[in-house]
Every structure is written in structure tokens, then in C-alpha cells.
Amino acid sequence: MLAIDIATAAILALAAAASTLAAVGVAKSRNNFAAIHCSSAAAILTPPLALIAVIIQVPLGQPTLQMLLVTVTLLIGAPITSHIIGMAEYRRKPRT
């Protein structure tokens, strides 16, 4: 294996580990707000790591540009979506 392949595999393994850890965090969370926090952490960490892996394999090309567009969209949309879901959950619960 080439060093490029090893570096790509290591970065993708790190992305998979972040997603797996977030899934365990969602499963173990005590309330919905903690689950939202865990899931948004994965949504912020995983796309840039995948983008780095694509850039290592295909320095310039259509796959790199497509992954860059997906990453930017997810990085802009993930915090907004998490906030909206959190606000809806906060308003749904009865206040004591």
C-alpha cells in the first residue's frame, strides 16, 4: 500500500470513529437535548474528515469539488437544523 492510501484509510477511520462515538452518545443520552448535541457533533466532524480523505486521493477534480460543496452545505446546515429541532423540543415540553 502507498502512504497516500494509508493516510486516507486513517482519516476515514477517524471519521467512522467520530460517527460511531456520536451514535453511542445518542443512544446513551439522558434527554433529547443531549442527543441533539451528540448528533450535531458528528455532523460537524465527519464531512471535513471525508473531504480531507478525498483531497488526498484526488487532489483536483470533480469529486473534490462535489465533496467540498457537500461539506460546506452540511457545515452551514447542521447547526441551524440542530437549533431548530432543539427549540421545537423545548417548546413541546411542558414547563414545570
N, CA, C and O atoms as a GROMACS GRO file, in nm:
protein
  384
    1MET      N    1   0.084  -0.120   0.000
    1MET     CA    2   0.000   0.000   0.000
    1MET      C    3   0.088   0.125   0.000
    1MET      O    4   0.196   0.128   0.058
    2LEU      N    5   0.037   0.224  -0.065
    2LEU     CA    6   0.107   0.351  -0.068
    2LEU      C    7   0.079   0.431   0.058
    2LEU      O    8  -0.018   0.405   0.129
    3ALA      N    9   0.163   0.527   0.084
    3ALA     CA   10   0.144   0.613   0.200
    3ALA      C   11   0.015   0.694   0.188
    3ALA      O   12  -0.050   0.724   0.288
    4ILE      N   13  -0.021   0.728   0.066
    4ILE     CA   14  -0.144   0.803   0.044
    4ILE      C   15  -0.265   0.720   0.085
    4ILE      O   16  -0.358   0.770   0.148
    5ASP      N   17  -0.263   0.592   0.049
    5ASP     CA   18  -0.374   0.504   0.085
    5ASP      C   19  -0.383   0.484   0.236
    5ASP      O   20  -0.492   0.479   0.292
    6ILE      N   21  -0.270   0.474   0.301
    6ILE     CA   22  -0.269   0.458   0.447
    6ILE      C   23  -0.321   0.583   0.515
    6ILE      O   24  -0.398   0.575   0.610
    7ALA      N   25  -0.280   0.700   0.466
    7ALA     CA   26  -0.328   0.826   0.524
    7ALA      C   27  -0.479   0.841   0.504
    7ALA      O   28  -0.550   0.885   0.594
    8THR      N   29  -0.526   0.806   0.386
    8THR     CA   30  -0.670   0.814   0.358
    8THR      C   31  -0.748   0.719   0.448
    8THR      O   32  -0.852   0.755   0.502
    9ALA      N   33  -0.698   0.597   0.463
    9ALA     CA   34  -0.765   0.500   0.548
    9ALA      C   35  -0.767   0.545   0.693
    9ALA      O   36  -0.866   0.524   0.763
   10ALA      N   37  -0.660   0.607   0.740
   10ALA     CA   38  -0.655   0.656   0.878
   10ALA      C   39  -0.755   0.769   0.900
   10ALA      O   40  -0.822   0.773   1.003
   11ILE      N   41  -0.765   0.859   0.805
   11ILE     CA   42  -0.859   0.971   0.818
   11ILE      C   43  -1.003   0.921   0.813
   11ILE      O   44  -1.088   0.966   0.890
   12LEU      N   45  -1.031   0.828   0.722
   12LEU     CA   46  -1.167   0.773   0.715
   12LEU      C   47  -1.200   0.690   0.839
   12LEU      O   48  -1.316   0.688   0.882
   13ALA      N   49  -1.101   0.624   0.897
   13ALA     CA   50  -1.124   0.551   1.022
   13ALA      C   51  -1.154   0.649   1.135
   13ALA      O   52  -1.238   0.620   1.220
   14LEU      N   53  -1.088   0.763   1.136
   14LEU     CA   54  -1.116   0.866   1.236
   14LEU      C   55  -1.258   0.921   1.219
   14LEU      O   56  -1.328   0.945   1.317
   15ALA      N   57  -1.300   0.940   1.094
   15ALA     CA   58  -1.436   0.987   1.068
   15ALA      C   59  -1.538   0.883   1.113
   15ALA      O   60  -1.641   0.917   1.172
   16ALA      N   61  -1.510   0.756   1.084
   16ALA     CA   62  -1.601   0.649   1.127
   16ALA      C   63  -1.607   0.639   1.278
   16ALA      O   64  -1.713   0.615   1.336
   17ALA      N   65  -1.493   0.658   1.343
   17ALA     CA   66  -1.490   0.653   1.490
   17ALA      C   67  -1.570   0.768   1.549
   17ALA      O   68  -1.640   0.749   1.648
   18ALA      N   69  -1.560   0.886   1.490
   18ALA     CA   70  -1.638   1.000   1.539
   18ALA      C   71  -1.787   0.976   1.523
   18ALA      O   72  -1.866   1.008   1.613
   19SER      N   73  -1.827   0.919   1.411
   19SER     CA   74  -1.968   0.889   1.389
   19SER      C   75  -2.018   0.780   1.483
   19SER      O   76  -2.129   0.788   1.535
   20THR      N   77  -1.936   0.679   1.505
   20THR     CA   78  -1.974   0.571   1.596
   20THR      C   79  -1.985   0.623   1.739
   20THR      O   80  -2.079   0.588   1.811
   21LEU      N   81  -1.892   0.705   1.780
   21LEU     CA   82  -1.896   0.764   1.914
   21LEU      C   83  -2.019   0.852   1.931
   21LEU      O   84  -2.081   0.852   2.038
   22ALA      N   85  -2.055   0.926   1.827
   22ALA     CA   86  -2.176   1.009   1.834
   22ALA      C   87  -2.301   0.922   1.842
   22ALA      O   88  -2.395   0.956   1.914
   23ALA      N   89  -2.303   0.810   1.770
   23ALA     CA   90  -2.418   0.720   1.776
   23ALA      C   91  -2.433   0.660   1.916
   23ALA      O   92  -2.544   0.646   1.966
   24VAL      N   93  -2.321   0.623   1.977
   24VAL     CA   94  -2.326   0.572   2.114
   24VAL      C   95  -2.374   0.683   2.210
   24VAL      O   96  -2.450   0.657   2.303
   25GLY      N   97  -2.329   0.804   2.186
   25GLY     CA   98  -2.373   0.917   2.268
   25GLY      C   99  -2.522   0.942   2.255
   25GLY      O  100  -2.589   0.972   2.354
   26VAL      N  101  -2.576   0.930   2.134
   26VAL     CA  102  -2.720   0.946   2.116
   26VAL      C  103  -2.796   0.836   2.188
   26VAL      O  104  -2.898   0.862   2.251
   27ALA      N  105  -2.745   0.713   2.179
   27ALA     CA  106  -2.813   0.601   2.244
   27ALA      C  107  -2.809   0.612   2.397
   27ALA      O  108  -2.902   0.570   2.465
   28LYS      N  109  -2.701   0.667   2.450
   28LYS     CA  110  -2.685   0.676   2.595
   28LYS      C  111  -2.735   0.807   2.655
   28LYS      O  112  -2.733   0.823   2.777
   29SER      N  113  -2.781   0.902   2.572
   29SER     CA  114  -2.821   1.032   2.627
   29SER      C  115  -2.942   1.022   2.717
   29SER      O  116  -3.032   0.940   2.697
   30ARG      N  117  -2.941   1.108   2.815
   30ARG     CA  118  -3.049   1.107   2.914
   30ARG      C  119  -3.171   1.186   2.866
   30ARG      O  120  -3.284   1.160   2.907
   31ASN      N  121  -3.148   1.283   2.779
   31ASN     CA  122  -3.261   1.361   2.728
   31ASN      C  123  -3.238   1.394   2.581
   31ASN      O  124  -3.133   1.365   2.524
   32ASN      N  125  -3.337   1.455   2.521
   32ASN     CA  126  -3.330   1.485   2.378
   32ASN      C  127  -3.227   1.591   2.345
   32ASN      O  128  -3.169   1.590   2.236
   33PHE      N  129  -3.203   1.683   2.438
   33PHE     CA  130  -3.106   1.789   2.410
   33PHE      C  131  -2.964   1.734   2.403
   33PHE      O  132  -2.884   1.778   2.321
   34ALA      N  133  -2.933   1.638   2.489
   34ALA     CA  134  -2.802   1.573   2.484
   34ALA      C  135  -2.787   1.493   2.354
   34ALA      O  136  -2.679   1.488   2.296
   35ALA      N  137  -2.895   1.430   2.310
   35ALA     CA  138  -2.891   1.354   2.185
   35ALA      C  139  -2.868   1.447   2.066
   35ALA      O  140  -2.794   1.413   1.974
   36ILE      N  141  -2.930   1.563   2.068
   36ILE     CA  142  -2.908   1.660   1.960
   36ILE      C  143  -2.763   1.706   1.959
   36ILE      O  144  -2.703   1.722   1.853
   37HIS      N  145  -2.707   1.727   2.078
   37HIS     CA  146  -2.568   1.769   2.086
   37HIS      C  147  -2.475   1.663   2.027
   37HIS      O  148  -2.384   1.696   1.951
   38CYS      N  149  -2.498   1.538   2.061
   38CYS     CA  150  -2.413   1.430   2.009
   38CYS      C  151  -2.426   1.416   1.858
   38CYS      O  152  -2.326   1.397   1.789
   39SER      N  153  -2.546   1.423   1.807
   39SER     CA  154  -2.565   1.406   1.664
   39SER      C  155  -2.508   1.523   1.585
   39SER      O  156  -2.456   1.504   1.475
   40SER      N  157  -2.518   1.644   1.639
   40SER     CA  158  -2.462   1.757   1.566
   40SER      C  159  -2.310   1.756   1.570
   40SER      O  160  -2.246   1.807   1.478
   41ALA      N  161  -2.252   1.699   1.675
   41ALA     CA  162  -2.105   1.687   1.678
   41ALA      C  163  -2.057   1.598   1.564
   41ALA      O  164  -1.956   1.627   1.500
   42ALA      N  165  -2.127   1.491   1.538
   42ALA     CA  166  -2.090   1.403   1.426
   42ALA      C  167  -2.112   1.473   1.292
   42ALA      O  168  -2.033   1.454   1.199
   43ALA      N  169  -2.216   1.552   1.283
   43ALA     CA  170  -2.245   1.622   1.157
   43ALA      C  171  -2.140   1.728   1.127
   43ALA      O  172  -2.120   1.766   1.012
   44ILE      N  173  -2.073   1.778   1.231
   44ILE     CA  174  -1.968   1.878   1.210
   44ILE      C  175  -1.832   1.812   1.186
   44ILE      O  176  -1.753   1.865   1.108
   45LEU      N  177  -1.804   1.700   1.249
   45LEU     CA  178  -1.672   1.637   1.238
   45LEU      C  179  -1.654   1.550   1.113
   45LEU      O  180  -1.549   1.554   1.050
   46THR      N  181  -1.754   1.474   1.078
   46THR     CA  182  -1.737   1.374   0.974
   46THR      C  183  -1.719   1.432   0.833
   46THR      O  184  -1.628   1.386   0.763
   47PRO      N  185  -1.798   1.527   0.787
   47PRO     CA  186  -1.778   1.576   0.649
   47PRO      C  187  -1.641   1.637   0.621
   47PRO      O  188  -1.584   1.609   0.515
   48PRO      N  189  -1.584   1.720   0.711
   48PRO     CA  190  -1.449   1.770   0.679
   48PRO      C  191  -1.343   1.660   0.673
   48PRO      O  192  -1.251   1.667   0.592
   49LEU      N  193  -1.357   1.559   0.759
   49LEU     CA  194  -1.262   1.448   0.753
   49LEU      C  195  -1.275   1.371   0.621
   49LEU      O  196  -1.174   1.331   0.562
   50ALA      N  197  -1.397   1.351   0.576
   50ALA     CA  198  -1.417   1.284   0.447
   50ALA      C  199  -1.364   1.371   0.333
   50ALA      O  200  -1.309   1.319   0.236
   51LEU      N  201  -1.380   1.501   0.344
   51LEU     CA  202  -1.327   1.592   0.242
   51LEU      C  203  -1.175   1.583   0.236
   51LEU      O  204  -1.117   1.581   0.128
   52ILE      N  205  -1.111   1.578   0.352
   52ILE     CA  206  -0.966   1.566   0.354
   52ILE      C  207  -0.922   1.436   0.288
   52ILE      O  208  -0.823   1.433   0.215
   53ALA      N  209  -0.995   1.328   0.315
   53ALA     CA  210  -0.961   1.199   0.253
   53ALA      C  211  -0.976   1.205   0.101
   53ALA      O  212  -0.894   1.150   0.028
   54VAL      N  213  -1.080   1.272   0.054
   54VAL     CA  214  -1.099   1.284  -0.091
   54VAL      C  215  -0.989   1.371  -0.152
   54VAL      O  216  -0.940   1.340  -0.260
   55ILE      N  217  -0.951   1.477  -0.083
   55ILE     CA  218  -0.846   1.565  -0.135
   55ILE      C  219  -0.712   1.490  -0.144
   55ILE      O  220  -0.634   1.513  -0.236
   56ILE      N  221  -0.687   1.403  -0.048
   56ILE     CA  222  -0.563   1.326  -0.052
   56ILE      C  223  -0.563   1.230  -0.172
   56ILE      O  224  -0.461   1.216  -0.239
   57GLN      N  225  -0.676   1.166  -0.199
   57GLN     CA  226  -0.683   1.070  -0.308
   57GLN      C  227  -0.691   1.137  -0.445
   57GLN      O  228  -0.622   1.096  -0.539
   58VAL      N  229  -0.775   1.239  -0.457
   58VAL     CA  230  -0.797   1.308  -0.585
   58VAL      C  231  -0.770   1.456  -0.562
   58VAL      O  232  -0.863   1.530  -0.527
   59PRO      N  233  -0.645   1.502  -0.580
   59PRO     CA  234  -0.612   1.640  -0.544
   59PRO      C  235  -0.702   1.746  -0.610
   59PRO      O  236  -0.756   1.831  -0.539
   60LEU      N  237  -0.718   1.742  -0.740
   60LEU     CA  238  -0.806   1.838  -0.807
   60LEU      C  239  -0.892   1.760  -0.906
   60LEU      O  240  -0.843   1.682  -0.987
   61GLY      N  241  -1.020   1.784  -0.896
   61GLY     CA  242  -1.110   1.714  -0.987
   61GLY      C  243  -1.253   1.730  -0.942
   61GLY      O  244  -1.283   1.795  -0.841
   62GLN      N  245  -1.342   1.671  -1.019
   62GLN     CA  246  -1.484   1.682  -0.989
   62GLN      C  247  -1.522   1.621  -0.855
   62GLN      O  248  -1.603   1.681  -0.784
   63PRO      N  249  -1.469   1.506  -0.814
   63PRO     CA  250  -1.506   1.453  -0.682
   63PRO      C  251  -1.468   1.547  -0.567
   63PRO      O  252  -1.541   1.557  -0.468
   64THR      N  253  -1.356   1.615  -0.582
   64THR     CA  254  -1.314   1.709  -0.478
   64THR      C  255  -1.410   1.827  -0.468
   64THR      O  256  -1.448   1.868  -0.359
   65LEU      N  257  -1.449   1.879  -0.582
   65LEU     CA  258  -1.542   1.992  -0.582
   65LEU      C  259  -1.679   1.951  -0.530
   65LEU      O  260  -1.743   2.027  -0.457
   66GLN      N  261  -1.724   1.833  -0.566
   66GLN     CA  262  -1.853   1.784  -0.516
   66GLN      C  263  -1.849   1.765  -0.365
   66GLN      O  264  -1.943   1.803  -0.295
   67MET      N  265  -1.742   1.708  -0.315
   67MET     CA  266  -1.730   1.686  -0.171
   67MET      C  267  -1.716   1.818  -0.097
   67MET      O  268  -1.767   1.832   0.014
   68LEU      N  269  -1.649   1.916  -0.157
   68LEU     CA  270  -1.638   2.048  -0.096
   68LEU      C  271  -1.776   2.112  -0.085
   68LEU      O  272  -1.808   2.173   0.018
   69LEU      N  273  -1.858   2.100  -0.188
   69LEU     CA  274  -1.993   2.156  -0.186
   69LEU      C  275  -2.078   2.088  -0.079
   69LEU      O  276  -2.152   2.155  -0.006
   70VAL      N  277  -2.069   1.956  -0.070
   70VAL     CA  278  -2.145   1.883   0.031
   70VAL      C  279  -2.100   1.922   0.172
   70VAL      O  280  -2.182   1.942   0.261
   71THR      N  281  -1.969   1.934   0.192
   71THR     CA  282  -1.916   1.970   0.324
   71THR      C  283  -1.961   2.109   0.365
   71THR      O  284  -2.003   2.129   0.479
   72VAL      N  285  -1.953   2.204   0.276
   72VAL     CA  286  -1.995   2.340   0.309
   72VAL      C  287  -2.144   2.343   0.341
   72VAL      O  288  -2.186   2.410   0.436
   73THR      N  289  -2.224   2.272   0.262
   73THR     CA  290  -2.368   2.267   0.288
   73THR      C  291  -2.397   2.208   0.424
   73THR      O  292  -2.481   2.260   0.498
   74LEU      N  293  -2.330   2.099   0.459
   74LEU     CA  294  -2.353   2.035   0.588
   74LEU      C  295  -2.303   2.122   0.703
   74LEU      O  296  -2.368   2.129   0.808
   75LEU      N  297  -2.190   2.188   0.686
   75LEU     CA  298  -2.139   2.272   0.793
   75LEU      C  299  -2.225   2.395   0.817
   75LEU      O  300  -2.231   2.446   0.929
   76ILE      N  301  -2.292   2.442   0.714
   76ILE     CA  302  -2.384   2.554   0.732
   76ILE      C  303  -2.518   2.506   0.786
   76ILE      O  304  -2.577   2.570   0.873
   77GLY      N  305  -2.565   2.393   0.737
   77GLY     CA  306  -2.698   2.347   0.773
   77GLY      C  307  -2.709   2.272   0.904
   77GLY      O  308  -2.814   2.278   0.968
   78ALA      N  309  -2.606   2.203   0.946
   78ALA     CA  310  -2.614   2.120   1.067
   78ALA      C  311  -2.642   2.201   1.194
   78ALA      O  312  -2.731   2.162   1.270
   79PRO      N  313  -2.572   2.309   1.220
   79PRO     CA  314  -2.604   2.385   1.342
   79PRO      C  315  -2.744   2.449   1.338
   79PRO      O  316  -2.811   2.457   1.440
   80ILE      N  317  -2.785   2.492   1.222
   80ILE     CA  318  -2.917   2.553   1.209
   80ILE      C  319  -3.025   2.449   1.235
   80ILE      O  320  -3.121   2.475   1.307
   81THR      N  321  -3.010   2.332   1.175
   81THR     CA  322  -3.107   2.225   1.194
   81THR      C  323  -3.113   2.180   1.340
   81THR      O  324  -3.221   2.159   1.394
   82SER      N  325  -2.997   2.165   1.402
   82SER     CA  326  -2.995   2.125   1.543
   82SER      C  327  -3.062   2.228   1.631
   82SER      O  328  -3.134   2.193   1.725
   83HIS      N  329  -3.040   2.355   1.602
   83HIS     CA  330  -3.103   2.461   1.681
   83HIS      C  331  -3.254   2.459   1.664
   83HIS      O  332  -3.328   2.472   1.762
   84ILE      N  333  -3.300   2.442   1.544
   84ILE     CA  334  -3.445   2.440   1.520
   84ILE      C  335  -3.510   2.319   1.588
   84ILE      O  336  -3.616   2.332   1.648
   85ILE      N  337  -3.446   2.203   1.580
   85ILE     CA  338  -3.501   2.084   1.646
   85ILE      C  339  -3.500   2.104   1.798
   85ILE      O  340  -3.596   2.066   1.866
   86GLY      N  341  -3.393   2.162   1.851
   86GLY     CA  342  -3.386   2.189   1.994
   86GLY      C  343  -3.493   2.286   2.040
   86GLY      O  344  -3.554   2.266   2.145
   87MET      N  345  -3.517   2.390   1.964
   87MET     CA  346  -3.622   2.486   2.001
   87MET      C  347  -3.760   2.423   1.994
   87MET      O  348  -3.844   2.451   2.079
   88ALA      N  349  -3.785   2.339   1.896
   88ALA     CA  350  -3.913   2.271   1.887
   88ALA      C  351  -3.932   2.177   2.006
   88ALA      O  352  -4.042   2.169   2.060
   89GLU      N  353  -3.828   2.109   2.046
   89GLU     CA  354  -3.836   2.020   2.162
   89GLU      C  355  -3.857   2.099   2.290
   89GLU      O  356  -3.934   2.058   2.378
   90TYR      N  357  -3.791   2.212   2.302
   90TYR     CA  358  -3.807   2.297   2.421
   90TYR      C  359  -3.949   2.349   2.431
   90TYR      O  360  -4.006   2.354   2.540
   91ARG      N  361  -4.006   2.388   2.320
   91ARG     CA  362  -4.144   2.441   2.322
   91ARG      C  363  -4.248   2.332   2.339
   91ARG      O  364  -4.358   2.359   2.386
   92ARG      N  365  -4.214   2.208   2.302
   92ARG     CA  366  -4.309   2.098   2.314
   92ARG      C  367  -4.325   2.052   2.458
   92ARG      O  368  -4.435   2.013   2.498
   93LYS      N  369  -4.219   2.057   2.536
   93LYS     CA  370  -4.223   2.005   2.673
   93LYS      C  371  -4.300   2.101   2.762
   93LYS      O  372  -4.287   2.223   2.750
   94PRO      N  373  -4.381   2.045   2.852
   94PRO     CA  374  -4.449   2.131   2.948
   94PRO      C  375  -4.349   2.187   3.050
   94PRO      O  376  -4.259   2.116   3.095
   95ARG      N  377  -4.365   2.311   3.083
   95ARG     CA  378  -4.273   2.374   3.178
   95ARG      C  379  -4.325   2.355   3.320
   95ARG      O  380  -4.444   2.373   3.348
   96THR      N  381  -4.236   2.317   3.407
   96THR     CA  382  -4.276   2.296   3.547
   96THR      C  383  -4.215   2.396   3.640
   96THR      O  384  -4.239   2.392   3.760
   0.00000   0.00000   0.00000
